[in-house]
């Protein structure tokens, strides 16, 4: 196998995924219009991920994060222990 064939075999799957994502996003844009993407914080798991953000919502700002308000599922807070 020559070097060009090996490079093509390695790069083609990435090219197909990129084209598929582009087509998918174009079809979403045609049906729903422009979208804004941003970082969203999940309080249950304490993680963030990038997703579409609705018009009325704000994106997660890491500078405003307060670790004291983190909801740790392994250590329930006093409010949660009173509920059970």
C-alpha atoms as one frame of an Amber mdcrd trajectory, in Angstrom:
protein
   0.000   0.000   0.000   1.424   3.371  -0.898   1.422   6.369   1.441  -1.381
   8.189  -0.371  -3.733   5.224   0.013  -2.968   4.938   3.731  -3.617   8.671
   4.208  -6.922   8.380   2.331  -8.038   5.394   4.430  -7.248   7.311   7.632
  -8.847  10.618   6.573 -11.980   9.438   4.727 -14.013   8.501   7.849 -13.363
  11.966   9.305 -14.392  13.570   6.019 -17.650  11.591   5.935 -18.491  12.548
   9.525 -17.739  16.211   8.807 -19.951  16.192   5.697 -22.750  14.395   7.583
 -22.618  16.948  10.434 -22.660  19.810   7.940 -25.710  18.439   6.142 -27.466
  17.764   9.447 -26.796  21.312  10.701 -27.881  22.822   7.360 -31.197  20.934
   7.471 -31.711  22.008  11.089 -30.978  25.621  10.112 -33.489  25.478   7.229
 -36.245  24.086   9.487 -35.600  25.980  12.769 -33.557  29.033  11.807 -30.419
  30.348  13.448 -29.328  28.766  16.719 -27.021  29.858  19.485 -24.776  27.327
  21.139 -23.123  27.627  24.514 -21.939  25.916  27.650 -24.662  24.455  29.904
 -24.080  23.344  33.520 -25.775  20.196  34.844 -26.207  20.573  38.618 -26.962
  16.891  39.195 -23.651  15.652  37.800 -21.561  18.790  38.229 -20.515  18.733
  34.568 -20.822  21.086  31.612 -21.485  20.410  27.951 -22.048  22.390  24.762
 -25.599  22.437  23.467 -28.158  24.678  21.831 -29.461  27.415  24.094 -33.053
  28.664  23.960 -33.718  32.358  23.369 -34.709  33.131  26.965 -31.823  31.278
  28.617 -28.274  32.395  29.296 -25.131  30.381  28.707 -23.159  29.066  31.677
 -20.410  31.439  32.803 -17.540  29.586  34.557 -16.521  32.807  36.343 -19.859
  32.868  38.183 -19.542  29.243  39.394 -19.883  28.774  43.164 -18.495  25.373
  44.245 -20.423  25.666  47.518 -23.697  25.254  45.627 -22.604  22.020  43.930
 -25.164  19.234  44.342 -23.074  16.158  45.191 -25.242  13.021  44.765 -23.066
  11.043  47.189 -23.309  13.586  50.027 -26.873  14.883  50.426 -27.263  18.361
  51.880 -29.221  19.074  55.043 -32.284  20.072  53.017 -32.293  16.726  51.199
 -31.885  14.670  54.388 -34.872  16.468  55.953 -37.066  15.446  53.000 -36.535
  11.717  53.564
